[in-house]
Amino acid sequence: MDLMLPRLNALRDSEDEAAIAGAEYRHSTRLSGVGVSVKSDADMVNMGVTVKDDANELGMGIIDSAGSAHVVMSSQDKVIVGYWLVRAALNVALSRGANKNKLLRGTGIFEDALQHQSLLSTKQYSSLLVNVQSQARGGDVSFLLGGAFASQWLSSPLNALKACENVEQLLLHLVQRQTYRWCSLPLCQFQRFENADQIMLVPQFTGVSSKQLPFSIEVAFASVVALMKSIANKRIRLSFSFTESRPRNIADYETHLGLKLSFNSAFNSICIEKDVLRQPLELTAQSDCSAESHVFLEDVVSISATQTKEGASIELQNRLSLPDFVRRYVYASSNTQAANIGLPELAETLNVSVATLKRKLKEYGTSYRALCEEVQRNHALLLLSVHKMSNETAANAMGINDLPNFRRTVKRLTGKTPSELRI
């Protein structure tokens, strides 16, 4: 894939300058996802914006302390609209021989207390998926979970996505809007890269262990495929890459994801051609779209609750998880080449002490150092494996001044030399 990195562009207006202060390095990528500093309700949910415009307005700055109110600081904060997700997980696991009591053990989830408006924490939801993975039998359980989550979309807040006019709008809201993230893929946030022809979505996970990661990737990819197919009323042409080797159960991958699969890749990613983004959605997918759905879609950020198809009140959150916020902060600051940007400055940005920030990250099963290395590793892989940049250009893009240090850093992060990554 020949992705050409755009050069540094001037900020388009004064509003953007406030939102992306400190993001001078935006020469390398556009990062997807709702930023922590929300501009205006109309800007954030306007269904007419293009993916490019959305990325520009939600750019990646070092956010000031006012943004801390929009960060999910604790893994125990209840922000996941989880009724449909739990029901789907239980149904799949029970059909594959799991015991219901064991599935819910240690999660803090009680089936008799589940209501349509119930909210879960990332810790609860992650614990449930760990139990499903360990108890349900079959190599296709992850794919079945993704499909089962998608089957619930009409009864969940995702039913508002019937108002999307084309694939571009659907993809934008499904994988990049925080309000929808918490009722579809709560543990996954996609980082977005693009060239003239393609968009590449790289998943980043919150509260997922390395052992659980391959399973979680399969769940997320299968869920995106099934949701887009259900909402668009047609199969959307996507391709997938995996860092893992070709699996034995390749037939399960082909059945649930399609035939465009590659393994032993630099990234786990979803790729979509831009000509596909422009395709209109089928009229049958929108024929029963009510005025209420349109109102919800336009005003989702400005209201604290909405009504589901069954009439239950649902709390929606336009918030970013702490690990995702840290990733954005690190990615934004890494290219400023400022020596005084680090953990203390991040803690100050979030209005917490360094000790508190470390403790909160530990709740998510990660650390500031681990997130820094993840960001650096992905950046290095993108520059060298995808863009085939020279050492000098890649080092400059990563904010590293001398080439020996750059080569050592790349080897430490990826296990390969820059030359090996460019092959």
N, C-alpha and C positions, 0 to 999 in steps of 0.2 A: 504494500500500500504506500503510494507516494504522497504522503501528507506534507504540504509545504507550509512551514510556520509563518504566520503573518508578522510583519514588522510592527514595531511600536507605533500605535496610532494616537493622535491627539484625542483627549477626552471630548466628547461631542457637545456637552453643555454643562452649565454650572451645577445642575442637579446631579449629574453623573460624577462630577468632581467630588461632591460631598459623599457620595456612596462608595467611591473607589479610591479614597485618599490612600496613598502609599502603594498603589498598584501600577507603578510605572513600567513594570516588566512585562506587561501583557502581550509581549511579542510571541510567546510560545504557544498558548492555548487559550480557549475560552472555557471557563469552568462552569458547569451547569449547576442548577439547584438554587433554591431561594436563599438569598443572602440574609444575613442577620439584621441588617438595617433595612427595614421595609420602607419603600418609597411611598406609594399611595395605593389605596385599594384598587382603584381603577387600573393603574399600571400593572399591578401584580397579577391580576386575573383576567386581563383583557384577552378574549379568545382570538382577537384578530392579529395579535403580534406574531412575528415570525420567530423561529428558533434563534436566529442571529440577533434580532433585536432584544429578545428576552435575555440572552446571555450578556449582551452589552449592558443592559440596565441593571442586571443582577451581578455585575462584575465582582471580582475578588479583592476587596481591599482589606486593610488591617482595620477592623471595625472599632469604633470608639466604645467607651464603657456603656453608652446608652443601649448598645446591642445586647448586653448580657441578659436582659429581660426576655429575649427571644431564644435563649439557649436552654435546652433540657440538661440541667447540670447533673442530675442524679439518675442512675440506672433504675431507681425505684420510683421516679416520677411517672405518674400514670397519664400517658399521652396517646397510647395506641387504641384506636377504635377497634376493639378486638373480638366482639361477639362472633362475627362471621368467620374470622380467621380461626378461632378456637373450635367452632362447630365443624369447620372443614377439616381441621387437623384430627379431631377425634373420629370423624367418620372414616377418614382414610386409614388411620392407624387401627381402629377396631376391625375394619374389613380385612386387615392383614395380621390378625391374631393378637393384637396388643390387649392388655388388660386396662380397663378404664381407670381404675383406682391408681394403678402404677403410672399411667400417663400423666395424671394430675398431681402425683406425689411430689412435694417439694416446690411446686410452682406458685402456691398461694392462690390458685384459681379453683373456685368451687362451682361445679356445674349448676347446682340448684340456685346459685346467686347470679348467674349470667343473665344479663338483660341486653336489649338492643343498644342501650346507651352506655353499657359497661366500658370502662377504660382499663387498660393494662399497662404495666411498666415493661420496658425492654428486658429487664431481668426475668420477669414472669414469662414473657413470650419466648425468650431464648431458652429458658428451662424447659418449656413445653416441647419445643422442637428437638432439644437434646433427647428427651424421653421418647418422642416419636421415632427418631433416628435409631435409638438403641433397641426398641421393642418391636417395631413393625417389621415384618419380613418381606423381602423382595428388593431387587436392585433398582426398581422403578418407583419406589415410594416417594422420592423427592419430586419426580415429575408428576406423579399423581397429586401430590400436595399442591404444586403450582396450579394444576388444572382445577383442583377443588376450590382453591382460593378464588380463582377467576369465575367459577360457577355461581358465586355469591354476589356478583357485582350489582345485579339489578336491585337487590334488597339492601345494599349498603350505600354510603354516600357517593360511591363511584357511579351510581346511576346518573348523576349529573353530567357525566362525560358523554352522554347521548347527544349533548348539544354541540359536540365538536363537528366541524365541517369537513376536515380533511385529516389525513394521517399525521401531518406535522403537528396540528393542534393536539391530537390525541396523545402522541408520544411525549410532547412537551409537558402536558399536565400529568400524565401517568407516571413518568419516571423523574420529573424534575420539580414538581410542586410539592412543597412540604405538607400542605394540607391533605393531599391525596396519599402521600407517602405513609402517613400514620394509619391508614386503613387498607393498605395494599401490600407494601413491602417495607415494613417498619424498621427492619434491621439493615436495609440496603439503601445506599445513596449512590447515584451514578455520576461519575466525572465524565465530562463530555469534551471530545475533540472533533475537529472537522477539517475537511479540505473542500475543494470545489465540487467534489462528486459524492462524498460519503460523510456520514457521522459515525463516530465510534463512541460507545458508551462503556466505560470501565467501572465495574461495581466496587464499592467500598463498604465494608460492613462494620456495624456497631454491635458490641456485645457478643461476638461470634469467635469461638476459639479456633486455633489452626486445625484441630481435628474435625471440627464441625464445618469448616470452610467449604470443601468441595460439595458437600450436601447442600449447604445454603446457596451456593452458586447455582446449582441445578434447580433448586426451588425457585429462585428469583428469575432465572431465564425462562423456565417453563411457565411461570405466572405471567410474565410479560407477553409471551407468545399467545397464551390462552386468553388473556384479557383483551389484547388488541384484536384477536380473531372474533371474540364474542361481541365487543363493542362496535367494531367496524363491519361486522357481518361478512368477513372474508379473511382469508389467510394472508397476512402481510409478509412480504419477502424480506427475510432477515438472514444474516449469517452470524456464526458464533465461533469464537476462538477460546481455547482452554490451555492453561499452562500445564495441565496434567497430560500424561501419556494417553494414547488411544485406549479406551476402556474395553473390557470384555463384553459388556452389555451395550455395544454400540447400537444395536437395534432399538433400544429404549430411547437413546438420544435422537435417532433418526425419526422415530415415531412421534415424539413430543416436540422436537425442535426443528426438524427438517433435515435436509441432506447437506446443507452448506455448513460443514463443521471442519474445524482444523484443531490439531492438538500439538503439544510441545511448543506453544506460542509464547511470546513475550508477555502477553496480557490475557486475562480473562476478559472477554469483551463481546458486545453486541454491535454489529455493523448494519447500517441501513443506507441504501442508495438514496440520494436526494430526489431523484425522479419519483421514487415511491412516496416520499413525504408529501408531494404535491397532489397525490391521488385523492379525490373526494371520497367520503364514506358513502356506503350504500344508503339509499333513502329508507330502506326497510329498517335500518338500525336507528333511524331518527323519527320514524313515523309516529311513535307514541310519546315523543318528547314533549313533556308538559311545560307550561309557562313557569311552574314552580322550579323545574330543573334549571331553566334559563336564569331565573332570579338567583338561585343558589350559586350558579357558576359565576355570575358577575359579582356577587357580594360575599363570597366565601371568606375573604379576609376580614371584612368589616363586621361580621356577625359571630357570635360565640357559639351558636348552635344552629342546627338545621333539622329538618324533618325527613326521616327516611320514608320509603314507600309505604311502610306499615304505620307511619305516624309517630314513631319513637323519636324523642329528642336526642340529638347526637352532638357532643362537644368536638369541635374541630380545632386542631392546633397548627398554627403557622410558626412552627418552632424548629430549630436545628439541634440535633444531638451534640453533646459536648465533643465527642471524638471528631465528628464532621466539622465542627467549628474550628477545632485545633488544626485539622488538615488544611483548611482554607487559610488559616493564619500563617501556618508554616510555609505553605506554597506561595503565599503573597509576599512574605518577608524574606524568603530565601534568595530572591533576586534583587533585593534592595542593597545588598552588600553592606549592610549596617551591622556593626559588631554588637550593638547594644540591644538587638531584638532577640528575645529568647523567652524562657519560662517566666522570669519575674515580670517582664513587660506584658506577657499574655495574662498572667494572674491579675495584674493591674487593670488590664482591659476588661476583665470579667468581674472586677470589684471583689476579688477574693484573695486570700493569702496564698503563697506558694504551697504551703503544706495542705491547705484545703483543696487546691486544684489537683495536687498529686493524689490525694485520697479519693476525689471524685473520679479521676481517670482510672484508678485502681478498681473502683466499683464496676467499671465497664470492662475490666480485664485487660487494660492496656496502660501505657505510660506515655509521657511527652516524648521521651526518646524513641520509643517504638513507633509512634505516629510520625515523628520526624524522619525516621529511616524509611518508613513506608512511602512517604511523599517523595523523598529523594530517590528511592529505588524506582518508583514508577516514572518519575521525571527522566531519570537516566535511560531507562528502557525505551521510553517514547522517543527521546532525542537520538539514540544510537541504533536501536533495533528497527524502529518505524521510519524515522526521518533520515537515517544514515548520515548524520552530521559528522563533521570532522571533530577531533578532540578539542581544538581551539574554540570552535563555535559552540559546542556542547558545554564546555567548561564555563564559557562566558554566560550561557543561558542559565546555568545552575548557580552562578555567583561564585565560582571557584577561580581564584586568580592564577595559580600555577599548575602546569600540566602534570608534574609528578604527583601532586596531591590529588588531582582529578582522577588519574589512573588508579591510585590506591583506593580512593573513595568508591569508584565504580566496582572495583574488584571486591571490596568488602561488602558492598550492598547487594551485588548480583551474583557473585561467585565467578564472574567472567571478566575478561579484559575488554576495553572498548572495541578493539579489533575483532574479538570473538563475537561481540554483540552485533556488529555491523554485517556479519556474514548472512 
